[in-house]
Structures are given as structure tokens and as C-alpha cells.
């Protein structure tokens, strides 16, 4: 996923969830993980909840893949 695609997904996630009931708002990795684990509690019937969940899961997956690639890289010694 390109940086532009990632930033567009983060922006879309923030737009969708701005009216949701959440403990923290934003699209940093910790907020996304919290949303995946707890976002359904007061938000599962809201418009675009499923899209927000799919975006959060996609960003987390990409983050973990890149992190794993960096760990396995020759550059990290």
C-alpha cells in the first residue's frame, strides 16, 4: 500500500468515526486497535460502521506487515 493510499484511508476513517462514541479519536495505530477491539459497543448500528472496521483492519494489517518486513530486513542487523 502506498503512503498516499494509507493517508487517504486514515482520513476516511476519521471522517466516518467523528460522530462515533469512542474513548479516543484519531487514526494512530493504538486508536485503530482499540476501535477494532471495542468500537462495536456503541457503534455497530451506525452508518458506515462496517466500512470503518474494514479500514481499521486494513491499516493495522499493513502496519504489521511493514513492521515484520523491517524486523526481517538486513538493515536491522
C-alpha positions as CSV (number, residue, x, y, z in Angstrom):
1,X,0.0,0.0,0.0
2,X,1.4,3.4,-0.9
3,X,1.8,6.2,1.6
4,X,-0.9,8.2,-0.3
5,X,-3.4,5.3,0.0
6,X,-2.6,4.9,3.7
7,X,-3.2,8.6,4.4
8,X,-6.4,8.5,2.4
9,X,-7.7,5.6,4.4
10,X,-6.8,7.3,7.7
11,X,-8.6,10.4,6.6
12,X,-11.7,8.4,5.6
13,X,-11.6,6.5,8.9
14,X,-11.5,9.8,10.8
15,X,-14.4,11.2,8.8
16,X,-16.6,8.2,9.4
17,X,-15.9,7.9,13.1
18,X,-16.0,11.6,14.1
19,X,-19.6,11.1,15.4
20,X,-19.0,7.7,16.9
21,X,-18.8,7.1,20.7
22,X,-15.1,6.3,21.3
23,X,-12.6,6.5,24.1
24,X,-10.1,8.1,21.7
25,X,-10.4,9.6,18.3
26,X,-7.8,9.6,15.5
27,X,-6.2,7.1,13.3
28,X,-3.0,6.2,15.0
29,X,-2.3,2.5,15.4
30,X,-3.3,2.4,19.0
31,X,-6.7,4.1,18.3
32,X,-7.3,1.8,15.4
33,X,-6.6,-1.3,17.5
34,X,-8.8,0.0,20.3
35,X,-11.6,0.6,17.7
36,X,-11.3,-3.0,16.3
37,X,-11.5,-4.4,19.8
38,X,-14.1,-2.1,21.3
39,X,-15.7,0.0,18.6
40,X,-18.7,-2.2,18.2
41,X,-20.1,-1.5,21.7
42,X,-21.9,1.7,20.9
43,X,-21.4,2.0,17.2
44,X,-22.2,-1.2,15.4
45,X,-25.6,0.1,14.2
46,X,-24.2,3.4,13.0
47,X,-24.0,4.2,9.3
48,X,-20.6,3.2,7.8
49,X,-19.5,1.2,10.9
50,X,-18.6,-1.8,8.7
51,X,-16.5,0.4,6.4
52,X,-14.7,2.0,9.4
53,X,-14.0,-1.5,10.7
54,X,-12.6,-2.7,7.3
55,X,-10.4,0.4,7.1
56,X,-9.1,-0.1,10.6
57,X,-8.3,-3.7,9.9
58,X,-6.6,-2.9,6.6
59,X,-4.4,-0.2,8.2
60,X,-3.4,-2.5,11.1
61,X,-2.6,-5.4,8.7
62,X,-0.4,-3.1,6.6
63,X,1.3,-1.7,9.7
64,X,2.1,-5.2,11.0
65,X,3.3,-6.4,7.6
66,X,5.7,-3.5,7.2
67,X,6.9,-3.9,10.8
68,X,7.6,-7.6,10.2
69,X,9.4,-6.8,7.0
70,X,11.6,-4.3,8.8
71,X,12.4,-6.8,11.5
72,X,13.5,-9.4,8.9
73,X,15.5,-6.9,6.9
74,X,19.2,-6.9,6.6
75,X,19.1,-3.3,7.6
76,X,18.1,-4.0,11.1
77,X,21.2,-6.1,11.7
